[in-house]
Amino acid sequence: NLHKFYFNIFLCLDMLNKSEIFSRLTPSLNAITKNISDPVPFRLAAVLVIIHYNDETPHIFLTKRSSKITAHANEVSLPGGSFDKADTSLADTAIRETKEEIGLNFQKSDLIGHLDVVRTMTSNFIIYPFVTLQDKTLIPHILNDEVQDIMDAPLIETLQTIDKDYIHSSFEDAYKFTYQREVIWGATARILKQLYDCLCINHK
């Protein structure tokens, strides 16, 4: 029946290996950004989409921001943060912030590109979502007080929770995702929507 048909599709998607995910993502990825030497007229940030394999299925790390911070408190996000003048590129920002927040150390050679930039609704940031694809299980640790929790979410299962977001945005194309009891919305949801388009919609 139809339910069984879609169940089998989703099961196959869950079993995507690293090379299959790479081939589906790369047509939508942008090249690593060049070094930043001149001032820019808006606030820049970068996050790292860390896809890694746990029990032979792709997972993604999400963080829950602390309730004690002023910007985006208690929201589910991807590891990352604001561009710093000491960073020579936004790729450096994503790598540095990831190490500072969850203790995972990556190099630029680990990045396969970045998805389309997204803009936050309230804090006026332009966010560059860089992507790394790892074929092994990674063990993160909370290293600063901006992060309340780290979630190792199954990638395809989480993407399949996609739904319209009528609460957090008035835009017709706003979406949300859910992992356990956490709702993922805003800029992070728009990044996950790009992954959904690459890994689920175009290949059903």
C-alpha positions in Angstrom: 0.0 0.0 0.0 1.0 3.7 -0.2 2.1 3.9 3.5 4.4 0.9 3.0 5.7 2.5 -0.2 6.7 5.7 1.5 8.1 3.8 4.5 10.4 1.9 2.1 11.5 5.2 0.5 12.3 6.7 3.9 14.2 3.5 5.0 16.3 3.7 1.9 17.1 7.4 2.6 18.1 6.5 6.1 20.7 4.1 4.7 22.3 6.7 2.4 26.1 6.3 2.5 28.6 9.1 2.6 29.2 9.1 -1.2 25.5 9.2 -1.9 24.9 12.1 0.4 28.0 13.9 -1.1 26.7 13.5 -4.7 23.2 14.8 -3.7 24.5 17.8 -1.8 27.3 19.0 -4.0 25.2 20.4 -6.9 23.6 22.8 -4.3 26.8 23.8 -2.5 28.7 27.0 -3.0 32.5 27.2 -3.1 34.3 28.1 0.2 34.2 31.9 0.5 37.2 34.0 -0.1 39.1 35.8 2.6 37.4 38.9 4.0 39.6 42.0 3.9 37.1 44.9 3.6 34.3 46.0 6.0 30.8 44.7 5.1 27.5 46.6 5.6 25.8 43.8 7.6 26.5 41.4 10.5 28.1 38.1 9.4 28.0 34.7 11.0 28.8 31.2 10.0 27.6 27.8 11.2 28.8 24.3 10.6 26.5 21.5 9.3 28.2 18.4 10.7 26.9 15.3 9.0 28.5 12.2 10.5 27.7 8.5 10.6 26.4 6.8 13.8 25.3 3.2 13.6 25.7 3.4 9.8 23.0 6.1 9.5 23.7 9.9 8.9 23.4 12.1 11.9 23.6 15.9 12.4 24.7 17.8 15.5 22.3 20.5 16.8 22.8 22.6 19.8 20.3 24.2 22.2 21.3 27.7 23.2 21.4 28.7 26.8 18.5 30.5 28.5 21.1 32.9 29.9 22.1 34.6 26.7 20.3 37.5 25.2 20.2 36.5 21.5 18.2 33.5 20.4 18.0 32.0 23.9 16.7 28.5 24.2 16.6 28.0 20.4 17.9 25.0 18.6 20.7 25.9 16.3 23.8 24.6 14.5 27.2 25.1 16.0 28.6 28.5 15.0 28.6 32.2 15.7 29.6 35.7 14.7 32.4 36.6 12.4 35.4 38.0 14.3 37.9 40.4 13.0 40.6 37.9 13.8 39.0 35.4 11.3 40.4 35.6 7.8 37.3 34.0 6.3 33.8 32.8 7.2 35.0 29.3 7.0 37.4 30.1 9.8 34.5 31.5 11.8 32.5 28.3 11.5 35.5 26.2 12.4 36.5 28.4 15.4 33.0 28.7 16.8 32.4 24.9 16.5 35.6 24.2 18.4 34.7 26.7 21.1 31.2 25.5 21.5 31.3 21.7 21.2 35.0 20.9 21.1 35.2 19.4 17.6 38.3 20.5 15.6 38.0 20.7 11.8 40.2 22.1 9.1 39.2 23.9 5.9 40.0 20.8 4.0 37.1 19.1 5.9 34.6 21.5 4.4 32.9 20.5 1.2 31.3 23.9 0.6 28.4 26.0 2.0 24.7 26.1 1.4 22.9 29.3 0.4 23.1 32.0 3.0 20.2 32.7 5.2 19.2 35.7 7.2 17.9 35.8 10.8 14.5 37.5 11.3 15.3 39.4 14.5 19.0 39.9 14.9 19.9 40.9 11.3 22.6 38.4 10.7 23.6 36.9 7.4 24.6 33.3 8.1 26.8 31.1 5.9 26.1 27.4 6.5 29.3 25.4 5.8 29.0 21.6 5.4 31.4 18.8 6.5 30.7 15.2 5.9 32.4 12.6 8.1 32.2 8.8 7.8 32.8 8.2 11.5 31.0 8.9 14.8 32.2 12.1 16.5 32.0 12.9 20.2 31.2 16.5 21.1 31.4 18.2 24.5 29.8 21.4 25.7 32.7 23.9 26.2 31.1 27.3 26.9 28.0 28.7 28.6 26.3 29.6 25.4 25.3 26.0 24.8 22.8 24.2 27.0 22.7 20.9 25.2 24.0 19.0 22.2 21.7 16.8 20.2 23.0 14.1 17.8 19.9 13.9 15.6 19.3 11.3 12.9 19.5 13.4 9.7 16.8 11.9 7.5 14.4 11.2 10.3 14.7 14.8 11.4 14.3 16.2 7.9 11.1 14.1 7.5 9.4 16.0 10.3 9.2 19.1 8.0 6.0 21.1 8.5 4.7 24.6 7.8 5.6 27.2 10.5 2.6 29.4 11.0 3.6 30.6 14.4 7.2 32.0 14.1 6.9 33.6 10.7 4.3 35.3 8.5 6.1 34.1 5.3 4.4 31.4 3.3 7.6 29.5 2.8 8.5 29.3 6.5 9.1 25.7 7.7 9.8 24.0 11.0 11.3 20.6 12.0 11.1 18.7 15.2 13.6 16.5 17.1 12.3 14.8 20.2 10.4 17.6 21.9 12.4 20.4 20.4 11.0 22.6 17.6 13.6 23.8 15.1 12.6 27.1 13.3 13.9 30.3 11.9 17.3 30.4 10.2 18.2 26.9 11.3 15.0 25.5 9.8 15.8 27.3 6.5 19.2 25.6 6.5 17.6 22.2 7.2 15.0 22.9 4.4 17.9 23.1 2.0 19.2 19.7 3.1 15.6 18.4 2.8 15.4 19.6 -0.8 18.8 18.0 -1.6 18.3 14.7 0.1 14.6 14.0 0.1 12.5 15.9 -2.4 14.7 15.6 -5.5 15.2 11.9 -5.1 11.8 10.4 -4.1 
